[in-house]
Amino acid sequence: MTEAALILIHATGARSGFVGCGVLIEGSHIVTCRHVWADATAEGCEAVAEFAHRRDGDQRVRTRLELADPCMATSGPPIDLVLLRAESIPSGVPALQLAMHDRFETGDAEAQAMVARPRDDGGDPWLEVTVDGTLRKRIGADGRRQFSGMREQGYWFVRGSSGSPIFKRGGQQLAAILSLSELGVNDRKSTLQEAFAIPATAIRRHVERIAAAPAAREVGISRAELAEALEQPWVADTPVAELPARLKALFVAARARAADPLPPTNDGGDIAATLSTARAKLGRLDTAGSLATLSDKLAEEEAARRQRILPLLAEKAAIQRLTYDYDAAKTTLWQLLDLAPDEVWHWIDLGDLQVTTGDLTAALTTFRAALAAARRVEAGGRDEAAALNRIGDVQVAQGDLSAALASFQADLAIVERLAGAEPAHAALQRDLSVSLIKTGDMQVAQGDLTAALASFQDSRAITQHLAQADPSHVEWQRDLSVSLDRIGDVQVAQGDLTAALASFQGSSTIRGRLARADPTRAGWQRDLSISLNKIGDVQVAQGDLTAALASFQDSRTIRERLVRADPVNAEWQRDLSVSLNKIGDVQVAQGDLTAALASFQDSRAIFERIARADPAHAGWQRDLSVSLDRIGDVQVAQGNLTAALASFQNSHAIAERLARADPANVEWQRDLSVSLNKIGDVQVAQGDLTAALASFQDSRAIGEHLMRADPANAEWQRDLSVSLNKIGDVQVAQGDLTAALASFQDSRAIRERLARAEPAHAGWQRDLSLSLERIGEVQVAQGDLTAALARFQDSRAIRERLARADPANAGWQRDLSVSLDRIGEVRVAQGDLTAALASFQDGLSISDRLARADPANAGWQHDLSLSLDRIGEVQMAQGDLTAALARFQDSRAMRERLARADPANAEWQRDLSVSLEKIGDVQVREGRRAEAAESFAQALDIYQAALRRNPGDIQARLASVVPLLRLGELRGAEGRAELEAALAILRPLAEADRLDHRRRQWIPKIEAALARLGPPGP
């Protein structure tokens, strides 16, 4: 239908012929170019319109044209546009609506144009064609918009195409008329198809003026008032046909309202003046100006209201947060930010609340909003750095360490620039030291300890300079202590415990000074307690449990004071529970499980209390799950596997809830994998290897997911290697040595990568030595003693390096003794008892040294008893029964002391039974069968007592099979009852798939022994 509006404009008279095009538009006007009208009326000619799609017989319908409006501009040169009036318009010719907005007259378009073609028959040479192109957005100074052709080989405009209509592709409204076209080649000799068009919105302004003029005259609107009225935004959205009526209605209503007296007001003269100005503009039909006046005043009043209401909302949110009403606090902060979206620190407050409630995804979005606000207010300023810092913290919690490092480095770049520009600005220097610490934390997480140490040392240099420049400034002193702590943490990870202890003690000295100078400042007291804990951690690693316990108890004393002074402070409560956990860890190491369990239960009670008081605080829930894990660990050591499993399952339930609530939080995911490993460990101890394998595989799946999400995170890689080791342990117990070896080798591959990437990281080196040890153990089981010996020697080489690098590290010394024991075991299997004895004696010398250095360390005492057992076994194999018996009796004496000190420790009771079994074996060899039977009976009594205390102790039940077998063998025909009792223990466990491969092999041996005894008597 749009093509029917095309008009062909001819000149008649002295110079007749076709001169250009036009188009019928709303208001019954024909629009064309000024130069077309000029050509049609030149030299006294008259212009005639020929309707391209209306015929009278075989001729197109024609009518005379006259100028309706010259479309002169109010200023500047006139545009190439006129409006014409036809003497008559045939019925059925549509009047096209003009595009009202730019969006309807730009983009892909098509022109309906007339082009000339040669005709041999002398007929009409003009052909109506469609030309495809694009209408550009930019309008030039001459009021024209560029139209670019799309096809080099298509039709293009010629003289006579001017005035042709152009439509947006698929549109019905007129978008523009053609004004000027070019065809040729450009400087690079390629085809040039460019044209320029008059936009429909420009045409519409003149049509609006012509349509509105009669109505304006009718109601007395002056020409100036009309011009202003037609500039109002509502006009562009009004169809031209409706414009006169709407204009008249507006004039009557606006003049009436403008004439109404303003009502009296007590709101001040400024309000009355604003209303008066708005009414005056309305009376001139300047509705936009009237609205702008009111909007400006409203914005001014709103800003004033905001300034009054913002402090109230901020205070309300702060109090809601203090009362743990986090949801209400978040709602209040949203109200505040709706009013003041550029308040950077309130965005940060909201994000902090979302972190507290465990919604990291929302927190990240909020901190990014803070970043955007900071950039609006002051790009590159301190607030932008603070927002980047928070974003990095969330990315750390989500496990996206690469993104976190990028955020912290962007933060660092800002503060480095700010601090560099103002070296004397202490606060900016301090910001720089904090950014260096954050960057260093990321480098630690990625396993790059060398880079991390450099970052922390740079931070220390800044804080040291600030502290020296102003010794009275306590915050600078405190910052220096933080830098020392971070340096100490890296030194611990590198295995340099001596240097780490010095760093932590340096930090403690500063904090002790601050705490003494201001005993009422709780923060200083808390800082000192943290330093004491760090010192205690090093003392544990050095094997000095007595000193470590003293450090942790000193820390607990401070924290108990803080709790008494402020019982409602959840952070102080949490700190106290952490101290209790650390004390419990030492008590476990000292073998005092009863005291350790009490410490862990006290810690749990605190976490339960604060978690109940603030159930939305994800951190408290997580802490509670950790306490349950610690209790479960003690229950395992006590042999109470049923209770341990319940503790671990309760912990797992919390971890699952947290992980479901915030799947993006990688710490929650990692906690879930740790819980699965703990449950799997108990299932192994219960003999349920199938369930244990499933638990470890579920844990591995989480580890693989975390590692894929952030391959640069060294901790995730290490966690995956731990899961692989646990899977391998189960496969060993199931007798699937090939699968176990593959699992251990996969673990080793991860640990080798970590150790190569960071040779200074002592933890990675130790992990690698453990993987080598596990591979060696499988190779022993496979009978490949040569390969096993090589693996154990490789492990020993790593441990010797670690022990030489830090002789004070008791853990490294202990690891070295274990390697010597493993090598000794292979030598035994190879029949080289002399070399085996030498290895075991070297291991014994280390164990003995550690046990003498810290007699309260039950772990060292236990290790020493194991070393004595191994030497006794070699001496027994050498036939030196007297020496062997002496070693086993020395071992028993130590184990009796441990068992008496902590009767609830199932491991110590089992160890004592093992010593009695070894003594019984020597006595059998010496021919003292009655004494041997007594030794085996005593061992059996210990196991049975453990089972009476805890009927679910499957480890005690399984271990009791050994003395039953020994007694059965000793008693001959009278030993049937003992052999049957052993078989009664093993068979149900085998049927339930709860026996490892080694113990399964006992069943046919016992059955054969019973068969040799013949049928039981009547």
N, C-alpha and C positions, 0 to 999 in steps of 0.2 A: 504493500500500500504506500510506503514512503516514496517510491519512485514516481507516483502520480503527481507529486507536488512539484516536480521539476518544471521550470519555466525557461524557454528559449527567448532571449531578448534580441530583437532586430531593430535596425534603423531603417526608416522609410523617408523618402524624399530625394534630395540631390545625391546622397551617398547611401544607398540602401544595401542591406545584407545583414547576416547573422554576426553579432558582436560579442555575445557572452551568455551566461546563464544566471538564473536566480531561482528562488524557491519560495513557495507560498507558506507563510507561517501564521501562528495564532495572531488574532487581531485583524485578519484578512489583509496583511501586508505582504508585499513581495520584497524580499531582501536580496540585494546584490552588491557588487563592489562599486565604489565611487567612480573608478575609471571605466567600468562598463557603461554606467549611466552617461558619463561624459562622452564616450565614443558614440553611443546611440543618439545623442542629441546634438552632436557637433554639426556645424555648418547649416543650422536651421532645420535639421532633421527631427522627425518625431520618433519616439520609442514605442515599439509594439511588443506585447507579450504573446508568445505562442506556447500554448499548453502542450507539452511534449506527449501526453498520453490521452488527450481529448481531441476527437475529430468530428468535423462536419462533412460527411461524405468522405472523399479521399484526401481532404485537406485538414491540417491541424487547426483547431479553434484559435482565433486571434482576437486581441482586444487592445485598445490604446492604454498607455501608461502615463502617469504623472507623478511628480515628486511628492511624497507624503511628508518626509522629514530628511533634512540633509545630514543628520547625526553629527553635528558639530561638537567638538570637545569643548569643555568649559575652559581648558587651558591647553596650550601646546598645539601641535599640528593635528588636523583631523585624521581619523583612521579611515581606511579604505572601505567605507560602508555608507549605504543610503537605504532608506525605506521607500518603497513605491506603492502607489495605489492603482489598482486596475479598474478600468471603466466598468467591466463586468467579469464575473467569475463563473465558469460553467459548473453545473451541479456535479457532485461526486469528486471534485478535486479536494483532497484533504489539506487542511492547514496544519502544519507540523508544530508540535510543542517544542519550545526551546529548552535546552539543558539548563537546569537550575543551579548545578554545582560543578566544580572542577572535575569531580570523580566521574561525571557522566560525559566528559568531553576530552578525556586523555586515554592513552593506551592504544591497543590494536583497533584499527578503524578501516573504513572503506568509503571511497568517494564515488558519487554517481556523476559522471562527466560526459561531455560531448567532445569527441576527437574527430579530426578530418581524415578522410582516406580518398585516394584518387578513384574516379569512376569513369570507365570508358564510354558508358552509355549516357553520360551527361546528367545522371540522376543526382539526388541529394548526397553530398559527400560526407555529411556529418553522421557519426555513429555513436550511439549511447553505450558506454562501457562502465565497468566497475574497476576501480584502481585500489589495490590493497596497500596499506601503509601503517604508520604509527604516528599518533599525535603526541608530541612531547609535552612535558609538564610546564616547561619554562615559557613565559610570555615575554617577547622582546619589547624594547622601548617604543616600537611602532604599533604595539598592541596586537601583534600577530604571533601565532604559535606555529612551530615547525612541524611539517608533515613529511615523514621520510618513507620513500617507496620500499617495498619488500622484495620485489622480483625484478631483476635486471632485464628479463626478457618479456615482461608484461607491458600492457598499455601504460602510457604516461601522458600527462597533460600537455595541451598545445594552446596556442592563442585561440580564444573562444571557450576555453575551459573555465575561465574566471567566473566566480559566482556559483560554481557547482557545489551541491550540498555534500557534506561529509558526516558520516554516522559512526558512532562507536560500534564495533562489531557486535551484532545481535541486538543493538539498541533501536528504539523507535524515535527518540528525541533527536532533533538536529544538534549536532556537536559543533559544527563550524561551517563556513563557506570558504572556498578556495579563493585566494587573493593573488598569489604570485607563484610561478613555478619555474624550475630550472632543469635543463636537461643537457648533458654533455659529459665531459670527463674532468676529473680533478687532477691535481699536480702529479699524482702517481699513475695517471692514465687509466684509472678504472672508471666504470660507468657511474655517473652522478645522477640520482633521482631525488631531488629535494624540492619541497614546496612550502608555502607559508599560508596560513589560514586565519580568518577572523573568528575568534571563539564565540560560541552561542551565548555565553554569559554576557559578553560585551554587547551583542545585538539586543539581548533581553533588556538591558538597562534603558535603551532608547524606546523599546516597545512599552515598557512599564511607564515611562514618562508620558508617552502619547496617550496610553490607556487611562492614566490617572488624571490627566489635565482637565477634562470636562468636569469630573467629580470635584476636583479641587476648586474650580471656578464656582461651581454650584454652591459650595459651603463656605466660600470665602477664604480658601487657603492661598497664601501668597506663593509666588514662584520660588522664593528662597525657602519658605516652610516646606513646600512640596519636595524640593531638592533634598532637604534634610530628612524628610519622612521616608523618601525612597532609598536612603542609605541605611535604614534600620534593618537589622538581621532578619526580621520576620518576612520582609518583602520577598526575599529570594525563595522562600518556601511557599509562596502564595501563587496559585495559577493566575495568569494574566487576566483571564475573564472575570475572576472574582476580586481583582485588586480595587476597582473603583468603589464597590460596595463596602469592602472592608475599610478602605481609607476614609470614606464618609463616616462610617460607624465609629472608627477610632477618633476622628476629629471631634465628633459630637461628645463622646464619652470623655476624651482627654481634656477638652476645654472645660467641660462641666466639673471634672475632678480638680482641675487646676484652679477653677474659680471658687471652689469650696473653701471656707476658712479652715485653718488648721485647728484641731481641738486643743484646748489648754493642756499643758503637760508640766509635770514636776521633774522631768528627766534632764533638764538643763538646756541652756541656750544653744549648745552645739547640736543637740538633737533637732530642735526647732529649726535651726538654720539649715541643716541637712534636708529636712522635709521640705522647707520652702524652696531650696535650690532644685530639688527633684521635681516639685510641682511646676516650677517655672520652665524647666526643660520639657516636661510633659506637655505643657501648654503650647510649646513650639513644635510638638510632635516628635521631639528627640527622645523617643522611648529608650534607646540604648544609653544615651547620656544620663537619663533619669535613673535607670537601673544601675549604671556604673557608680553614680553618686551614692546611691543607697548601699550598694555592695561594698564600696570603699569604707563607708562608715561602719557597716556591719563587721567587716574584717578588723577594723580598728577596735570596735567594742569587743569582738571575740578574742582578739589578742590580749586586751586588758583583762577579760574574764579568765583567759588561760593563765595569765600571770598570777591571778588570785587563786585559781583552783589547783594548779599544778603542785604547789607545795603540800596542799591538803591530801591530794591523791598519793603523792610520794610518801608522805608520813603514814598514811593508811596502809599502803603496801608493806612498808617496813615493819609495822606492828603486826600485821597478818603473818608475815614471815617469822617474826619472833615467836608467835604462838603456834607455829607449825601448820597454819592454815594456808598451805601452798597454793591450792586451787584458787582461793579467794585473792591471794596476793597476785597471782598471775592475771586474774580478771581485772583487778585494779590497775595493774601496770598496762594492760591493753587499753583501758579507758584513757590512761594518761598519754599513751603513745598515739592514740587516735587524735588527741588534741595537739600533741607536740611530737610529730614523727622524726624530728631532727635531734631529739634528746638522746644522744649516743649512749650515755651511761645507764639510762633506764632500759634501753634495749639490752645492754649487757646484764643488768640486774635480772631481767626476764629470762635471758638465756641461762644465767647461773641457776635460777630456780628450776628450769627444765632439766638441767644437768642433775640437780639434786634429786629430782623425782624420776630420774632414769630415762628421760625422753631425749636421747641424743640427736635424733633426726630433727625434732622441733628446735632443739638448742642450736644446731648448726644453721638452720634457716634464720633464727633470730639473730645470731651473731653476724650473719651475712647482712642482715638488715642494719645492724649497728655499723658495719663496715660501710655500707652505702650511705648511711646518714653522716658518718664521719667524713666521707669524701665530699658530700654536699656542703658540709659546714667548713671544713678545712682539709683539702686534699693533701696527703703527705704529712699530716700533723700527728701529734702524740696519740690522739684518740683513734686514728686509723691504725696505728701500731698496736694499741691495746685491743682493738677488735680482731686484728690478725692473730694476736696472741691467743685469744679465746677460741678462735676458729681452729687453731693448731691444737689446742688442748682437746677439743672434741674429736678431731681427726685422729689423735693419739688413742683416745678411748675407743674409737671405731676401728682401730687397727690399720688405718690408712697412713702409715708412717711416711711414705713418699710425699703425700699431700701435706701432711703435718710439717715435715721439714721445709717444704716450699713456703708454707705460711709463716713459719718462724724466721725463715731467711728473708722473706719480704718485710717482716717486722724489723728484723735486724738491719736491713738496708735503710729503712726509714730512720731508726734511732742512730745508726752510724752517721747518717748525713746530718741529722739534727745536732748530735753530740760533736761532730767535727766542726760544724759551723759555730758552735759556742763551747769551746773547751773548758771555759770557766763555769759553765752551767752545771752545777752538781747534780741536779735532778735528771738532766738528760744523760749525764755520764752513768748515773745509777740505772736508768732505763736500758742503756747499752749493756751493762753487766747482767741484767735480768734476761735480756734477749740472748746473750751468749750462753747463759745457763740453759735456757729452753732448747737452743740449738744443740748444745752438748747432750742434753737428755735424749734427743732424737738420735744422735750419733751413737750413744750407748745402746739404745734399743735396736739399732741396725747392726750392732756388733763392732762398730768402728771406734774402738777404745782410744786409739792414738789421736784421732781427730777430736774426740770428746774431751780428752785430757787437755789438749791445746785450747779448746773453747773455755773450759773451766779455769785454766790457768790465766787466760786473757781476762776473764771475769774477775779472778782474784787480784790481778794487777790493778784493775780499775778500783775495786773496793778497798784495796790496800792503800792506794793513793788518796782516796777520799777519807779513809779513816785516819791516815797520818796527817792530812791537811787540817782535820778538825777532830781531834781526839775526844772532844766532849759530845760529838754527835753520835748518840747511841745507835741510831738506825744504820749508819755507815759501819759501825763496829759489828752489828748483827749481820749485815750483808756479807762482810768478810768471813764470818763464821760459816755462812751458807756455802760460799765458794769453797772453803776448806772441806766441808762435808762432801761436796760433790767430787772433789779431787780424791778424797779418801775412798769414796764408793768405787771410782775407777781403779784405784790401786788395789782394792780388794779383788775386783774382777780380774785384774792382771796377776793376782797371786802374790802381790808385794805387801804382805800383812804388816811388816815392820813400818814401812812408809805410811800405810793407811792408818795405823795406830797413831803415828806422829801427827798426821793431818787431823784426825778426830780429836786428839788431845789438845791440839792448837785451837780447834773450834770450841772445845769444852772450856778451855782457859778463858776465852773471850766471854762465853756465855755465863760462866761462873762469876766473872767480874760484874757483868751487867745485872745478874740476879742479886748479887750482894748489895750493889749500889741502890737497887730499887726493889726490895723484897715484896712490895705490894703489886708489882706489875706481873700479872699472871703469865703474859706472853714470854717474858724472860725466863720464868721458872720452867715453863713448858719446853722452851728451847734447850735448856740445860738437861732436862730429862731425855730429850731426843739424843743429845750428844752422849750421854751415859749409855743409852741403848746401843748406839753405834760402836762405842768402845767395847761393850759387852759382847757384841757380835764378833768382833775381831778376836777377843779373848776366847770365845768358844772355838773359833777356827784354829786358834793356836793351841787348843787343848787345855787351856787354863780355866777349867770350869768353876773353880772356887772363886777366882777373881771375877769371872763373868757373872756369877750369881750375885756377888757383891754389887757390881755395877747395875744390874737389873733391879736389885732390891733398893738401891739408892734412887733409881729412877721412879720406882713404884712409890717410895716415900713422898717424893715431890708431888706425884700425881694424886696421891691420897689427900694431901693437903689442899690441892686445888679443888678436888671434888667436895671436900668438907666445906670449903669457903663458898662454893657455888654449886650446890647439889643439882640444880636444874640444867647445868651446862652439859649438853650431850657430848660435845667434843672432849671435855675433861673425862667424862665417864668412859668414852671409847679409849682414850689414851691409857687409862688405868687398866682396862681389859687387855690392851696390847702388852703392857708390862707383865700382867699375870701370865699371858701366853708365853712370853720369853722366859719367865722364871720356870714355867712348866716344861719348856723345852730342855732347860738345863737339868731339871729334875729327872726327866726321861733319860738324858745322857748319863746321869749319875746312877741310874737304875732304880730311882725311888718313884715307882709308878703310882703308888698310892698318893703321895704328895703331888705328883704331876697332875693326876686326875682331879684332885681337889682344886688346883690352880686353874685348870681348864674349865672346870664347872663353875668356878667363881666368875671367870671371864664370860662364859656363856650366859650366866644369870644377868650380867650387866647388859650384854647385847640384846637379850630377850626383852629387858625392861625398856631400853631406848627404841628398839624396833616396834614394840607395842605402842609406845607413846607417839611414834612418828612412822606409821606403816608405809607412807608414800616415799620415804627416804630409802632409795635403792642401796645406798652405801651401807646403811645399818643392816639391811637384810643380808647383804653379801658378807658382812663381818660375822653375822650369826652363823652363816653356813661354814665359814672358816673355823669357828669355835667347835662346831659339831664335828668337823673333820679331825681336829686335834683330839677330841674326846674319843672318837673312833679309833685313832691311831693307838692310844693307850689301851683301849679295850682289846685291840688285836694283840698287843704285847702281853696283855694279861690272859690271853687265850679265850676271851669272851667274844667269840666271833659273831654270835647272834646279836648281841648288843651293839657290836661294832658295825655290823651291816645295817642295823636300824639307824645308827647315827649317820652313817654315810648316805643312806637313802633319804633321811630328813634333809641333809645338806643338799643332796641332788635335787630334791623337790624345790628348794629355794632357788637353786641355780637355774632350774628349768623355767620357773616363773619369771625370773629376771630376763632370761634369754628370749622367752616368748614376748615379753612386754617391750623389749627393745632389741630386735634382731641385729641392728647395726652396731650394737656395743660389743666389740670383740672381746673385751675383758669378761663379759658375762658368758660368751661362747666358750672362752678358754676355761673359766671356772667349771662349766658344764663338763668339759672333757676331763678335767682333773677329778671331778666327782665320779665319773664313769671309771676312771683308773682305780680309784680307791675301792669302789664296789667290786671291780674285777679282782683286785688283790685279795679281798676277803673270799670271793668265790673260789680263787685258787687254793687258799688255805683250807676251805671247806671241801676241796676235792671236786668242785663242780666246774671242770675245765671248759665244758661247752659254753656254759653261761659266761664264764670269765672271758673266753675268747670273743664272744659277742660284745661284751662291755668294752674290751680293748679295741675292737674293730670300730665300734661306734665312736670311741674317743679319737681313733685315727682319722675317721671321716671328717670330724670337726677340724682336726689339725690340718688335714689336706685342704679343706675349704678356706681356712684362715691363711694358709701359705699361698694358695692361688690368688687370694684377694690382695696380698701384700708380700710378694716374693722377697722383698728386701728386708723383711723383719726377721732378724736372726733368732729371736725368741720363739717365733712360730715354727721355724725350721727345727729348732732344738726340741720343742714339744712333740713334733711329729716323730723325731728319732726316738724319743722316750716311748711313745706308743708302739712303734715298731719293735723295740726291745721287749716290751711286755708281751706282745703277740708272740715273739720268738720264744720267750720263756715258757708260755703255754704249749707251744708246739714241741718244745723239748720234753715237757712233762707228758705229752701225748705220744712221744716216741717218734714224731715226724721230724727227724733231724735235718732232712733236706730242706723242708719248708722253713725250719727254724734258722738254718744257715742263711737262707735267702733274706729273711727278715732282718737278721743281724747285719748282713752285708749292706742292705738298703740303709739301715741306720748309720752304719759306718761311713757310707758315701756322703750322707748329709753332714756328718761331723767332720769329715776330712775337708769338705768345702769351707765350713766355718773356721776350722783351725788354720787353713791356708790363708783365708781372707784376713784373719786377725791373729797372727802368731803370738802377739803379746797377751791375748785373752787366755788366762790360765784355765778358766772354766771350760772353754772349748777344747783345750788340750787334754784336760782330765776326761771330758766326755769321750774323746777319741780313744783314750787308753781303756776306758770301760768297754767300748764296742769291740776293741781288739781282744779284750779278755773274754767277752762272751763268745766271739767266734772261735777262740782257742778252746773253750770248754766244749763246744759242739764237735770240734775236730778230735778232741780227746774221746768223746763218746763214739765217734765214727771210727776210732782206732788209728787216726792219722796223727801219731804223736810228734812226728817231725814238724809238720805244719803247725800243730798246736804250740810246740815249743817256740817256734819262730814268732807266733802271735804274742805269746806271753812275754817274750824278750823285747818285742817292739813296744809293748805296753810298759814294761819296766823302764825302757830307755826314756819314754816321755816322763814317767813319774820321777826318775832320778833327776831329770832336768828341773822339774818343778821343785823338788825337795832341795836341790842345790841352790836354786834361785831364792828360796825363802825357807831357811832351816827352821824358822820359828813356827812355820805352819804345820801344826800337828796332823791336819788332815792329809797333807802331801806325804808326811812320814808314814802315816798309817797305810795309805794307798801303796806305797813302795813295799811295805811289809807283806801286803796281800799279793803283789806280783811275785815276790820271792817265794811265797807259799805255793802259788800256782806252778811256778817253774819246778819247785821241789816235788809236787804231785806228779808232773810228767816224768821227772827223773825216776820216781818210784815205779811208775808204770813201765819205764824202759829198763828197769832192773838195776839202775845205777844208784844204789842206796847211799853210797859215800857222797856223791854230788847232791843227792836229795837232802841228806842230813845237813850239809853245808848251807844249802839254801834256807832250810827251815831254821837253822841256828842264826843266820843273818836276819831273818824275819823276827826271830825271838828277841834279838838284841834291840831291835826297834821297839817292839811291843813292850819289852821290859822297861826301856827308857821312858816311854810315854806313861806307863802305869806308875812308875816311881815319881815322875814329875807331877802327877795329879792323882793321888790315891783315891780321891772321891769320884773319879770318872769311871763309872761302872762299865762303859764301853771299852775303855782301855784294859780294865781288869779282865773282861770277857775275851778280848783279843789275845791277851797274854795266855789265858787258859787254853785257847785254841792252838796257839803256837806250841805249848807244852804237849798237847794231845798229838800234834803232827810229829814232833820229835819222838814221842813215846812209840808211835806206830812204826817209825823207821827202825828204832832200836828193837822193837818186837820182831820185825821182819829180819833183822840181823841176828836174832837169837839172843840178844842181851835183855833177857826178861827182867832182871833185877833193875837195870836202869830204866826200862820202859815202865815198870810198876811205879818207880819213884816219880817219873814224870806225870803219870796218870793220877797219882795220889796228890801231887802238888796242884794239879789242875782241879781235882775234886775239892781240895781245901779252899781254893779261891771261890769255887762255885757255891760251896756251902755258905761262905760269908755273904755272897750276893743274894742267895736264896733266903738266908735269915734276915738280911736287911730289908728285903721286899718280898714277903711270902706270896703276894698276889701276882708277882711277875711270872707268867707261865713260861716264858723263855728261860729264865734262870732255873726254874724247876726242871724243865726238860734237859737243860745242859748238865745239871747235877746227875740226872738219870743216865745220861750218855757217859759221864765219867765213871759211874758205877758199872755200866756195861763194859767199858774198856778194861777196868780193873778185873772184872769177872773173866774177860777173855784171857788175860794174862794168867789168872789163877787156874783156868782150865788147862792152859799150856803147861803150867807147873805141876799139874796133877792134883791140885787142891780143889777137887770137885765140890766138896761140901761148902768151902768158903766161896767158891764161884757161884754156887746156887744161892747162897745168902746175898751176894752182891746183886745178882739178877733179880732176886725177890725184892730187895730194897728199891731197885729201879722201877719194878712193876708197881710197888706200893705208891711211889711218888706219882706215877701216871694215874693210878686209880683214885688217889686223893684229889688230883686235879679234875678228874671226871665227876667225882662226887660234888665238888664245888661248882663245876660247870659242865653238865651232861652234854652240852652241845660242842664241847671242845674236840673237834675232829682231829686236830693235830696230836693231842694227847692220846686219843683212841688209836690212831695209826702208829704212833711211836711205841705204844704198849705191845705191839706185835713183836718187836725185837726181843725184849726179855722173855716173852711167852715162848718164842722159838728157842731161845737159848735154854730155858728151863726144860722144855719138851725134849730137846736133844740130850741134855744132861741126864734126865730121869729115865731115858729109855722107854721100856714098856709102860712105866708109871707116868710117862709124860704125855700120854694121849690127851688128857684133859686140856693141857696147855696148848697143844697143837690144834685141837678142835676149837679152842677159844680164839686162837689167832685166825683160823680159817673163817670163823663166824664173824669176825670183824671185817675181813677183806672181801668176802664174797658179796655181801649186800652193796658195798661201795663199788665193786667192779660192775655189778648189775646196773647200778645207778649212774655208771660212767663217771665215778668220782675217784678213780685210782689213776695215778700216773703210770707211765709205761714200766718204770723200774719195779714198782710194788706189785703190778699185775703179774710179774714173773715169779713172785713168791708163791702164788697160789698153787701152781703145779708142783713146786718143790715140796710144799707142805703135804699136798695130797699124796705124793710119792712116799714121803716119810710115814704117813699114816698107813699107806698100803703095806709098807714093809713091816709094820707092827701087827698086821693081820686084823681080823675082825675083832671088835670090842668083846670083852668077856660078858658072861651072863650077869 
